[in-house]
Amino acid sequence: MPNLPSDSPSQDLSWPLLLAKWTEYAKAAVALPRTAEGDRERHSVPAVIALQATTFALSEIHRLPTDERLLGIERAGYTVRERSAELDRLWRGHPMPEAMLDLLTDARQAVQFASTLGTEYRAASNATAPDLDALRTLQTTLVAASTDAHPLTAYALHPGTRVSAGTPVLFVNPDCAITLTTAALSPDCPLTEPRTTAPVQVYRNAEGERTTDLASPMNTAMPPGRPLLIPLLIDGQPRPLPTEAEVTRWVELQSKMLGESYPTFREADDAAGVEMPS
C-alpha cells in the first residue's frame, strides 16, 4: 500500500503541509492494482485521511473556546467511531496494515486525551490551600454548574495544605462557566491565571528533613507519597469532604514535617508535556 501521510501528526506539521501529503497519498492510491487488496486500500483512503485530520485537529483543540471545544470533542469522537467501523468493515477477515492500525490507535488516544482536558489553577506564591468552608462553597458552586450533558469532575487541594508557588490547587473537567478568583476562593492562596491542561495529581513525599511535592499525570503509575488533591465531584456527583478533625490533624502533621518552611515543588518528567501549548 502507499505510505500513509504520517504515522502521527505533530506540532511540526501544518494544515497546508498535511493537505499536500494527503493529496499525494490519494494519488498514489489511485494507481493501486485493481485487485481485492488494492480495492480495500483504495477504499480506505477517505477514512485514513479523516482519522488523521481528526487527530491533528484534536492536537489544537485547546485553542477553542470552552463550548466549541466540548462540541469539537464530541464530533471528533463520532468521526473516529464511524471511520474506525468503516475500516473494520473493509478489512474484515484480512490483516489490516500496521500503519493503519497505528493510525486508529493514535486517533482513539487523541479523543481520550482531549476528553480529559480541563481548567487548572495553581498557587501563584507560597500559600496555604483554601479552608474547609471555602471548599464547601466551591463544591456547591460546581454542583450547580454541572449538567447531565457535561457532568463535572473536580479536584482541589486538601484543606490546610501548605504548598509552594506553582503547585496545582484546583482542576475542573470539563471547563465550566464559572470564574474563580483569589478573593472568591481564599485570600491566603493567590491563584495563577487558569490554563487548559490534562489532570495531574500532587504527591507529597518526606525523606529525612526534605519534603517534596511532585506533580504527576493522573493517567500514569502512582509515585510514592501522599496524594494532596482530593475529589470534590466525580461525574457530577459530590464527594465527601474531610472533617474538621481531619483537617486539624493534617495541619498539625505538616507543622511537624515542615516547621515554618514550605515543601519543594517539582514536575514529574512525564508531566512536561501535559500542559497544552498556548
Number of C-alpha atoms within 10 A of each C-alpha: 14 15 13 19 20 14 13 16 19 11 9 6 12 11 11 9 12 18 14 12 17 21 14 15 19 19 14 14 20 16 11 16 12 11 9 9 15 16 15 19 22 21 16 20 19 14 19 23 22 16 25 24 18 23 24 22 17 21 18 15 18 22 14 11 10 18 12 13 21 20 11 19 21 14 14 24 19 13 17 22 15 14 19 21 13 17 22 14 11 17 16 10 8 10 8 15 11 9 15 17 13 12 22 22 13 19 26 18 13 21 22 13 17 25 18 16 25 23 20 26 23 20 22 18 16 18 21 23 25 24 19 17 13 14 21 14 12 18 22 13 12 24 18 11 15 20 13 8 6 15 18 25 23 28 23 24 26 24 26 19 18 22 26 21 19 18 26 25 26 23 29 24 25 24 21 18 11 9 7 14 16 15 11 11 19 18 14 15 24 23 26 19 13 16 18 23 23 24 25 23 24 28 19 20 18 15 8 7 7 11 18 19 25 25 26 23 20 14 12 11 8 14 16 11 14 15 18 21 21 19 18 27 23 14 15 19 16 17 13 11 17 14 11 13 9 13 18 13 13 15 17 13 12 18 13 9 17 15 10 9 14 19 21 16 19 16 16 15 10 11 18 12 11 16 16 17 13 8
